[in-house]
Amino acid sequence: MDFKDKTILVTGGSRGIGKAIAKAFADHGARVAITYVSNEKAAQETLKYLPGGPHMKYKADISNDQEILPMVEAVVTQLGSVDILVNNAGVYIKHPVRNMDFVDWQKAWKRTMDVNLTGPANLCYFVARQMIKQGGGKIINISSRGAFRGEPEYVAYGASKAGLNSLSQSLAKELAPYNIFIGVIAPGFVETDMAKEFLEGPMGDEIRNQSPLRRAAKPEEIAHAVLMFAARGAEYMTGSIIDVNGASYLRS
């Protein structure tokens, strides 16, 4: 897993899984660009946390299609290329059908889709065109087990991740002739800020016991799966969805 002279773009890279992915690539010699929406302090701290370099941070909301191309161009200008894209940024918004106003339900649906599916699709578009110019690359999309098992009360999240899986497999077919390879990592519960209220709440033990390991995943374990796909020699895995769930489906 040598990523020397490679540039990695990680959306939502200032904390949680994104931060762990950025660190893992930097540990293996890569130049890393992280994006963030508003938390400048966290992004700066993550940048200082990364070994090697040069690295960069870029403020952008991937749900805004006007901000995506300038972001890609800035990364190429400052770091020379985009060799690997990791679409990690996402939101998890509760919007139960049974007791939510329709206008609010629609807002939650649209926001979730814009961030979790439309934004990554647009970023794939611009990065893929850059990769065609470069002669190839890899795109790794962070999905969720919610794409397979459903997300009651968070239905847009489950739908967006199922859409991301399908998007990835379609792009894997279209872009293979251009030496561009697409993969998906689908984690379950991970010890991050997003999952903290669930893991520390009344359902925490039940969630941990879904896996025979009796714990949630560590962000570094998801990062390792990303690196495994990104490494040379994994090209024939294009279109694959790697289920990182601690055998939770097999729990008796």
Steps between C-alpha positions, in 0.01 A plus 500: 500500500739762373324822398807717453446764229123438510244768580195396702186712527287416806168676548391553858860440596525712813355248747378146554545249221627766261775606738608138548509449122705814448746392769533148358585629153744757639668227705562317173660794322207668325422866454155555652233761436214509750173688461280642772182706512532730802732377774821681409662416833447125460628511142814686607562257785462205265743657255760536777433138599602365159863393452695582187347724242432732341136477606213746469151578625217647298170641621212378285145371528472212255122546489566829316581407142665838443772420755612162368697586186696783672590252776632242253692768310655630823622152596649440156667843503649464849578128513534410132227242446210305650608137500250369753167651603329392821139618519456490876294809591146424606206595722263289710169682549205354686166547323236243603195478276255439782532828689681756284357788300526432124689822428762414764510141374573627149772733626673214683468276193644763265788595730596135549488422129692816408786417738506120488423428134478798264814665638712183472359439150599850389844461654543165326416677172767766530764275654443228240556752220823607670605137539436433131747778420752347744461148366308346790423501869276357770177618658387354832155583631406457865156342518328333796342175607180707505497460122424129550309479826287812485504809724167549681454868590806584287356379171679755280833385642435137408370598157795730433750230587321242286517755218870550565557126465320494165678815381834341583429180312373690195811719495721192543365371170519831316845605618690170491625564142664819629695321774272644768391258772205547736444340838260527791562456872179438696555531876254436778526688828837671544633678808460856370325819607210414269440168675581618853141569607401148396800316645477688830121490515260236629544292183880498527541146630249364250687667214836367615358150544386490137857393425660190655793733572260683734615845398468758228771551240789737556548772236846360430346167398288672236806691384690173460225363275523815288876460465459136407283595204720794407820295495660378179381152410137550605381621160293188426288586802349791308126520560528307826323598821708409804276433800687604817259393769681272744294198388187665638289330233619165634422566866296217649 
